[in-house]
Amino acid sequence: MIIDKYFNIPYYTGGRDFRGCDCWGFCVILNKTLFNIDLPIWNIDEVFDINQAKEKFVEVTTPQDGDIVLMRSNTSIAHTGIVVENTVIHMTKSGVSQVNLPGPHKIGFYRLKH
């Protein structure tokens, strides 16, 4: 599978490379290495700033590879994942997880504006 090499990346808060990353860093890495898409290198607070996100992303109803999945944790947006090969892959504190679409606690799918 194309994404197998990414399952060994460890969780690291604020990380943005293969040595370790958080959920947004994981989306950044996969989008760049798999799809040659440069996502904003935001810190975790910026990721969940809805006004800032609306400037860069558009919500889509039919996800494609590389789309970002916003997920809910309790009552707030608190997690991101990425669509790859009709699954949602996301970094958790326990490591990389892969689940079927639409993903756990999905709020929406978002695509970087061009």
N, C-alpha and C positions, 0 to 999 in steps of 0.2 A: 504494500500500500504506500502511496506517495508520502504520507504523513508520518510513517513509523519513526523516523529519526527525531521527531519533535517530542516524542513521549518521554525522553530522558532529560528534558529541561527541568531543572528544579524550580520550585516557587521561591521568589525573592521579592519582597515589597519594593516597588519602585524600579525593579530591574527591567532592562530593555534589550537584553541580548541572550545568547545561548548559555551563558554562565548562570543565568537565573532571571526570572521575570514574574510579574504579577499578571492579572488577567488582561489588562490593556497592553502591556508589553508583549504578551503572547500573540495578541491580534496584530500588533505592529510587525513582529518577526514573521509570522506566517504570510501576511499580506505582501511583505517585501520579497521574501524568498520564493514563495509559490506563484504570486501573481504580478510581481514587479509594481506593486502599488505602495506608495509612500503615505502612510497615515501620519497625522500629527503626533508628535512626541509629547503628549500631554502628561502631566502628573495625574495621579488618581483623582484628585479633586476636580481637575479640569474635564476629565472624561465624563463626569456626571453633571456638568454645568449644561443644562438643557439649552439655554440660549446660545452658548458657544457651539454646541453640537449642531444646532439647526443651521448655522452658517456653513458648516462643512459637509453635512450629511442630509440625505433625503430618505424618508421612510418608504419602504417598498413592501408589497404584499406577497410577491413571489421571490423567495430568496435564491441567490446565485452564489457560486463559489466566491469567497472574499467578502461577502456581506457581513456586517457586524450584527450580533444579536445582543440586545439589551435584556437583562434578566432582573427580576425582582427578588429581593431578599427581605422578607417580612413585608413592610409597606413602602419601601423606597427602592429606587434603582440603585443597585449596588454591585453589579457584575456584568462582564462582557464576555462574549465568545465570538467565534468566527464560523461561518458556514464553509465546509470543505467536503466535497464528495457526498452531498445530500445528508450530512450529519452536522451537528454542532460540536465543535471542539473548544474546550475552555480550560484555563489554568485555575486550579483550586489550591488551597494551602497544602493539600495532600498530593498534588501533582496534576498532570494532564488528564482530562476526562473527555471521553467521546460519547455522545448520546444521539439518538435519533431526533430528526426535526420534529417538532419546533424547538425542542430544548426545554430544560427545566425552567419553569416560572418565566416564560418568554413575555416580554413587553412588546417587542417589535423588532423588525429587521431593518437595517439601515445601510445605505450605500454611499460611498464618498462621491460628492459632486465633482464633476469634471469642469 
